[in-house]
Amino acid sequence: MIRRLIAPLLFGFAGAAILIWLGVWQLHRLEWKEGVLAEIDARIGAAPVALPAAPSEAADKYLPVVAQGRLTGEEVFVLTSVKLRGPGHRLIAVFETGGRRVLADLGFRRMDEGEAPLPRGSARIVGNLHWPDEVDGFTPPPEGDLFFARDVAAMAAALSTEPVLIVAREVTPPVAGVSPMPVDSSGIPNDHREYAITWFSLAALWLGMTALLVWRIRRRTA
């Protein structure tokens, strides 16, 4: 009988060991990801600096900036929704500062406030540079001034600006009916804890099935 149990036991323990190792690896990934998110949060919340002359996604993503300039009244709208507030748009406006034209994400405006006057005039914006990764193969193309995701290059082309987006966390004077939606790390996926739980659960199930198989072999032999 012992010979008949050797193969199932080896197979069961080897499989469980692999699954447990995968769970432990995900815990290490979780620790790494939490460190990355902490660094991003620290960068987002740092003291703002002047807008760089030639910002790039690789070097300046999440960089806090402050800029004084003028909203021109040119805008596009990005369809979105906010929990407990309903559907609406992000207002992506042209912001002239230091002789340059850049994009400013002023924040969220409810759909039923869509006829409010477009913001224009002098403004001071404090926010973060961002290049959102929101476009995929299922994103519909823009319809006039309505976009379905924040595509910095496409929005810049539509409004004749640099491909630079400042996501505002503070606009002075405030834009009536618009709530800033600042950059934060909440949208960055961190599912490693769930993956670890899945692997450990599979390991427990694997061991349970191994125990059941051993019990059936012993019962049949008896």
C-alpha positions in Angstrom: 0.0 0.0 0.0 2.9 2.4 0.8 4.2 2.1 -2.8 0.7 3.1 -4.1 0.8 6.2 -1.9 4.2 7.5 -2.9 3.3 8.9 -6.3 0.1 10.7 -5.1 1.9 12.2 -2.1 4.9 13.4 -4.1 2.6 14.9 -6.7 0.5 16.5 -4.0 3.3 18.0 -2.0 5.2 19.2 -5.1 2.1 20.9 -6.5 1.3 22.5 -3.1 4.9 23.7 -2.8 4.8 25.4 -6.2 1.5 27.1 -5.3 2.7 28.3 -1.9 5.9 29.6 -3.6 3.7 31.6 -6.0 1.8 33.0 -3.1 5.0 34.0 -1.2 6.3 35.6 -4.5 3.1 37.7 -4.7 3.6 38.9 -1.1 7.1 40.1 -2.1 5.6 41.8 -5.1 3.0 43.4 -2.8 5.7 44.8 -0.6 7.6 46.2 -3.7 4.4 47.7 -5.2 3.5 49.4 -1.9 7.0 51.0 -1.9 6.5 52.2 -5.5 3.1 53.7 -4.6 4.6 55.4 -1.5 7.2 57.0 -3.7 4.6 58.1 -6.2 2.4 59.6 -3.4 5.5 61.5 -2.0 6.3 62.9 -5.5 2.7 63.9 -6.1 2.5 65.8 -2.8 5.9 67.5 -3.0 6.2 71.3 -3.2 5.3 72.5 -6.7 7.9 73.9 -9.0 7.8 76.0 -12.2 6.7 74.3 -15.4 9.8 72.7 -17.0 10.8 74.0 -20.4 10.5 70.6 -22.1 8.7 68.2 -19.8 8.7 64.5 -20.7 6.7 61.6 -19.4 9.8 59.6 -18.5 11.3 62.3 -16.3 8.4 64.4 -15.2 5.3 62.2 -14.7 3.5 63.3 -11.5 5.8 66.4 -11.1 4.0 69.0 -9.0 4.0 72.4 -10.8 2.6 75.9 -10.4 1.9 78.2 -13.3 0.4 81.6 -13.8 -1.3 82.4 -17.0 -4.6 82.7 -18.9 -7.4 80.3 -19.8 -8.3 81.0 -23.4 -11.8 79.6 -23.4 -10.8 76.8 -25.8 -11.7 73.3 -24.4 -12.5 69.7 -25.0 -14.5 67.5 -22.8 -13.7 64.0 -21.6 -16.8 61.8 -20.7 -16.5 60.4 -17.2 -18.5 59.8 -14.0 -17.9 60.3 -10.3 -19.3 58.1 -7.6 -22.4 59.7 -5.9 -22.3 62.6 -8.4 -23.2 60.9 -11.6 -22.1 61.4 -15.2 -20.2 64.4 -16.4 -17.1 65.6 -18.1 -13.5 66.5 -17.4 -12.8 70.0 -18.7 -9.5 70.0 -20.6 -8.7 73.7 -21.3 -6.0 75.6 -23.1 -3.8 77.4 -20.6 -1.4 80.0 -21.9 1.6 80.5 -19.6 5.0 82.1 -20.3 4.3 82.3 -24.0 3.3 78.6 -24.2 0.1 76.8 -24.8 -0.5 73.7 -22.6 -3.4 71.6 -21.5 -5.0 72.0 -18.1 -7.4 69.4 -16.7 -9.6 71.7 -14.6 -11.7 68.9 -13.1 -15.2 67.5 -13.1 -18.4 69.2 -14.1 -21.8 67.4 -13.9 -23.6 66.6 -17.1 -26.6 68.9 -16.2 -24.2 71.8 -15.8 -22.9 71.5 -19.4 -24.3 74.8 -20.5 -22.3 76.8 -17.9 -20.0 79.4 -19.5 -16.5 78.2 -20.4 -13.8 79.4 -18.0 -11.5 82.1 -19.4 -9.2 84.8 -18.1 -6.2 85.0 -15.8 -5.7 82.0 -13.5 -3.1 80.4 -11.3 -3.0 76.6 -11.5 -1.3 74.2 -9.0 -1.3 70.6 -10.1 0.7 67.7 -11.4 2.0 66.8 -14.9 0.4 63.7 -16.1 0.2 61.5 -19.2 -2.7 59.2 -18.4 -2.8 55.7 -19.9 -6.5 55.5 -20.7 -6.7 54.7 -24.4 -7.1 51.1 -25.6 -8.5 49.3 -28.6 -12.0 49.7 -27.3 -11.9 53.5 -26.9 -14.2 55.2 -29.4 -12.6 58.0 -31.5 -13.4 61.6 -30.4 -16.7 63.1 -31.6 -15.9 66.8 -32.2 -14.8 68.3 -28.9 -16.0 65.2 -26.9 -13.3 62.6 -26.0 -13.9 59.3 -24.3 -10.5 59.1 -22.6 -7.7 61.5 -21.9 -5.4 61.1 -24.9 -2.8 63.9 -24.4 -1.4 63.7 -27.9 -4.8 63.8 -29.5 -6.2 66.5 -27.3 -3.1 68.6 -27.9 -3.5 68.2 -31.6 -7.1 69.2 -31.4 -6.4 72.4 -29.4 -3.0 73.2 -31.0 -1.0 73.0 -27.7 2.1 71.3 -26.5 1.4 67.6 -25.5 1.6 68.6 -21.8 -1.2 68.2 -19.4 -1.4 69.8 -15.9 -4.0 68.0 -13.8 -5.2 70.8 -11.4 -5.5 70.3 -7.7 -6.1 74.0 -7.2 -7.3 76.7 -9.6 -7.4 80.4 -8.6 -9.9 81.9 -9.0 -12.0 78.7 -8.8 -14.0 77.7 -11.8 -17.7 77.7 -11.1 -19.3 74.3 -11.1 -16.0 72.5 -11.6 -14.4 70.3 -9.0 -10.7 69.5 -9.4 -9.9 65.8 -9.7 -6.2 65.8 -8.6 -3.7 63.1 -9.5 -3.4 60.3 -6.9 -2.2 56.7 -6.9 -5.6 55.1 -6.3 -6.0 54.4 -10.0 -2.7 52.4 -10.2 -3.6 48.7 -9.9 -2.2 46.7 -6.9 -3.8 43.3 -6.9 -0.9 41.3 -5.4 -2.7 40.7 -2.1 -5.6 39.1 -4.0 -3.2 37.1 -6.1 -1.4 35.8 -3.0 -4.7 34.8 -1.4 -5.7 33.0 -4.6 -2.5 31.0 -4.7 -2.6 30.1 -1.0 -6.2 29.0 -1.4 -5.3 26.8 -4.4 -2.5 25.3 -2.3 -5.0 24.4 0.5 -7.4 23.0 -2.1 -4.6 21.0 -3.7 -3.6 19.5 -0.3 -7.2 18.8 0.5 -7.6 16.9 -2.8 -4.4 15.0 -2.2 -5.6 14.0 1.3 -8.9 12.8 -0.3 -7.0 10.8 -2.9 -4.8 9.1 -0.3 -7.9 8.3 1.8 -9.6 6.6 -1.2 -6.5 4.6 -2.1 -6.1 3.4 1.5 -9.8 2.5 1.7 -9.7 0.6 -1.6 -6.6 -1.3 -0.5 -8.1 -2.1 2.8 
